[in-house]
Amino acid sequence: MATTRSAHTVWEGNLLEGNGVVTFDSSGAIGEQPVTWASRAQEANGKTSPEELIAAAHSSCFSMAFSNILNKAGTPPTKLITSADVSFQPGEGITGIHLTVEGTVPGIDEAAFQAAAEEAKVGCPVSQALKATPITLTAKLA
């Protein structure tokens, strides 16, 4: 069954001095989040950015894909800790994404862990949606 998730942003003012509020409509799980150009291009100062939202989506999607791949191989993970760093350069856009994962996976060797991590990086739906962006990966067993 296909699903659709929705969010919306209300923006007021021009790019450099304006501000917005992102609302997560589908779940309501995350309260309204403020966003500004400064929070995107400089310091966050308690506000989010499109890149932080992409990082959240990518780290969670990768973790789900990786967990599934490991489980199908007969080595379900005990724990995966995944971070995503999305780089943004004003004037250029999003220049890269780096995924870092540390996993506790009983019964797996380093080579199989690395291969499964790479498969998850390439195959997760968020990676697929972001194919035009260079995506790198660091994976290690705990």
Disulfide bonds with the S-S distance in Angstrom:
none
